[in-house]
Amino acid sequence: MSMRLPQNVMICEVAPRDGFQAEKTFIPTGLKIEIIRALAETGVRQIEVTSFVHPKAIPQLKDAEEVVRAVEDLKHITLRALVPNVKGAQRAIDSGIKKLKLMLSATDSHSLSNANCTVKEAMDAQEAIVEYAQNNGTEVSGSISVAFGCPYEGRVPVEKLLQIISRYRSMGIREVSLADTTGMANPMQMHQTLKTILDSFSDMTYSMHLHNTRGMAFANALVALEHGVTHFDASIAGLGGCPYAPGATGNIATEDLVHAFEEMGVSTGIDVDALLLVAEKTKSILGHDGGSFLLQAGPCSRLHEKPTGQHKQG
Ligand code: ZN
């Protein structure tokens, strides 16, 4: 049996949104900009730079406009931002965002705690955001949080995902991010879910957003890759969390995902050594990482000196 994998993948860096919003202490705007600009030098082509939520909801991202305006000149990068409503879409587009990402939960419990409305109400409200974006010639992608497991409702039936994808599709959206927000997906479930989704709606682009809460993120990414999925989110230094999901920890670290894919011969277009330097810089700015193997062990290419007779390893 041979493993058939795509030759190229697209990794979107999400730490400036997903990672930073989980930080308790406000990261000075200048440092956020510095990290985004450093990321832009590594070969990354898409960065989720912020979220245009109400500043009171997530004070960490209250500087959304300022951040976007300061990196808007990075023309080789698709700057993506989360928008929860038309007001957010308006702010995002006015500051120079080229791609909007909608937020939606797979379950009512998560939706109610996150957005204060049911999934159906959230979907209805998104029609206006999509219309606004389309009138302004701005690309919009959809996303489904807790797509595989919900911290309140447990395993999410695939039918719920199909309903949401179908609705997105009828709005004219062609890219949907499937988010394992609290790291509850397992590889077998990933296989079954993707098979059903791809059989039902094969004309959509699916992007995987995998948190490594229980150490299953890379295994899940590999299954997605085997299904031909080529879009992944990842977060430098493994930063991340979810303010509305108890116990949620970071995304799969960008350096870990890039390194693993490149080792397997799957091209990411990203320079892993350059990325590692940004991960180290980010870690030193924040004072911690979010669980990054590469920050710990370095890439496989970093060989060590052979032990001499006196220093035999056990
Ligand atoms: Zn996330």
Boltz pocket constraint, residues with backbone or C-beta under 6 A from the ligand:
constraints:
  - pocket:
      binder: B
      contacts: [[A, 18], [A, 179], [A, 181], [A, 209], [A, 211], [A, 240], [A, 241], [A, 242], [A, 251]]
      max_distance: 6.0
